[in-house]
């Protein structure tokens, strides 16, 4: 029996989240958010990972005193929790408040390969 996408994609999302922690430790808030965006793209088809990454983006916004980002993440958390299971996610969207939550975006080749690997169960 194939494992669910959520389980198969976990190592790839967790790898990006480890990079988030390293960037935070180094004090590089911009790089920290880049890795949150990458984690979002990889895990956005899993309700669990989609919501978790948006919650982490909300924490980032609060720590960095970004009201705009925090409000955007509150909206996106609700959307991720209620729409992901129905496949209503804009592929490739990076998840930050700097882009429309409905905009499809190109997926970086390295991330597309990880997503495909998780989908195929390889």
Backbone torsions as a table, in degrees:
resi	resn	phi	psi	omega
1	UNK	NA	130.8	179.0
2	UNK	-73.3	142.0	175.6
3	UNK	-71.8	154.5	177.5
4	UNK	-64.8	154.0	178.9
5	UNK	-51.9	-43.2	-177.9
6	UNK	-55.7	-41.4	-180.0
7	UNK	-75.2	-39.0	-177.5
8	UNK	-71.5	-30.8	-178.0
9	UNK	-85.8	-14.2	-175.3
10	UNK	-51.2	-47.8	-177.6
11	UNK	-60.2	-33.1	-178.1
12	UNK	-74.9	-40.6	176.7
13	UNK	-66.8	-45.4	-179.2
14	UNK	-61.8	-33.4	176.6
15	UNK	-63.3	-43.7	177.0
16	UNK	-66.0	-37.2	178.9
17	UNK	-67.1	-31.4	173.6
18	UNK	-65.8	-38.0	176.2
19	UNK	-66.6	-34.3	175.2
20	UNK	-59.3	-47.8	-178.2
21	UNK	-62.8	-40.7	179.0
22	UNK	-64.2	-43.5	-180.0
23	UNK	-65.5	-39.4	178.3
24	UNK	-63.4	-44.7	178.9
25	UNK	-60.0	-37.2	180.0
26	UNK	-78.5	-7.0	179.4
27	UNK	79.8	16.7	-179.1
28	UNK	-98.5	86.6	-175.4
29	UNK	-66.1	-31.9	179.1
30	UNK	-68.4	-45.4	178.0
31	UNK	-64.6	-37.0	176.9
32	UNK	-55.9	-46.2	-178.5
33	UNK	-70.3	-34.6	176.3
34	UNK	-57.8	-43.5	-179.9
35	UNK	-70.6	-32.0	172.7
36	UNK	-62.9	-41.4	178.5
37	UNK	-63.1	-42.6	178.5
38	UNK	-63.7	-42.5	177.1
39	UNK	-61.3	-38.2	179.1
40	UNK	-62.5	-48.2	-179.2
41	UNK	-60.0	-44.7	-177.5
42	UNK	-65.3	-44.2	-171.4
43	UNK	-99.4	4.1	-170.6
44	UNK	-67.3	-12.5	177.6
45	UNK	-89.8	-0.6	175.5
46	UNK	-108.2	122.9	-180.0
47	UNK	-56.4	-44.9	-178.6
48	UNK	-56.9	-55.9	-176.0
49	UNK	-69.1	-36.0	-179.8
50	UNK	-61.0	-49.4	179.5
51	UNK	-65.7	-44.8	-177.9
52	UNK	-58.0	-45.0	-178.2
53	UNK	-66.5	-38.6	177.1
54	UNK	-64.8	-37.0	176.5
55	UNK	-63.9	-41.1	177.6
56	UNK	-65.7	-35.8	175.5
57	UNK	-65.5	-37.6	176.4
58	UNK	-62.9	-44.5	177.4
59	UNK	-59.8	-42.0	177.9
60	UNK	-59.2	-45.6	-178.6
61	UNK	-61.3	-42.8	-179.7
62	UNK	-65.5	-46.8	179.6
63	UNK	-60.9	-31.2	-176.3
64	UNK	-102.0	12.2	174.7
65	UNK	55.9	39.6	179.0
66	UNK	-103.1	97.4	-178.9
67	UNK	-63.4	-43.1	-179.6
68	UNK	-59.1	-45.8	180.0
69	UNK	-66.3	-41.5	-179.5
70	UNK	-62.1	-46.4	179.1
71	UNK	-63.8	-40.7	177.7
72	UNK	-62.0	-39.1	-179.5
73	UNK	-71.1	-35.2	175.8
74	UNK	-59.1	-44.9	177.4
75	UNK	-61.9	-43.6	-176.8
76	UNK	-71.0	-32.3	177.2
77	UNK	-61.9	-44.8	177.9
78	UNK	-61.6	-46.0	179.2
79	UNK	-62.2	-45.1	-179.7
80	UNK	-62.7	-40.1	-178.0
81	UNK	-70.3	-29.7	-173.8
82	UNK	-105.8	-16.7	-173.7
83	UNK	-112.8	-25.5	-173.8
84	UNK	-59.5	-43.2	-177.7
85	UNK	-60.8	-22.3	-180.0
86	UNK	-95.3	5.9	179.2
87	UNK	76.5	15.5	-178.0
88	UNK	-91.1	66.6	177.4
89	UNK	-127.6	137.2	176.9
90	UNK	-79.0	106.1	-176.5
91	UNK	-49.1	133.8	174.8
92	UNK	81.3	-9.1	-179.6
93	UNK	-59.8	134.2	-174.4
94	UNK	-82.3	-10.2	169.4
95	UNK	88.0	-6.8	179.7
96	UNK	-84.0	163.2	-179.9
97	UNK	-71.9	-6.3	178.4
98	UNK	-80.1	-5.1	176.4
99	UNK	-131.0	152.6	177.4
100	UNK	-59.9	137.8	178.9
101	UNK	-69.9	-5.1	-178.3
102	UNK	-107.6	-2.8	-174.2
103	UNK	-83.0	124.1	171.2
104	UNK	-77.6	144.1	-178.2
105	UNK	-135.6	155.8	176.5
106	UNK	-65.4	146.6	179.7
107	UNK	-100.4	128.9	177.6
108	UNK	-55.8	139.2	-176.9
109	UNK	-53.3	-39.8	-179.1
110	UNK	-66.0	-36.4	178.9
111	UNK	-74.2	-39.1	178.0
112	UNK	-59.2	-39.3	179.1
113	UNK	-64.4	-40.6	179.3
114	UNK	-67.1	-41.9	179.3
115	UNK	-62.6	-44.9	179.8
116	UNK	-63.8	-39.7	178.5
117	UNK	-61.5	-43.0	178.9
118	UNK	-67.3	-37.2	179.7
119	UNK	-68.6	-37.4	-176.7
120	UNK	-81.1	-14.7	178.8
121	UNK	78.0	14.4	-179.3
122	UNK	-76.8	NA	NA
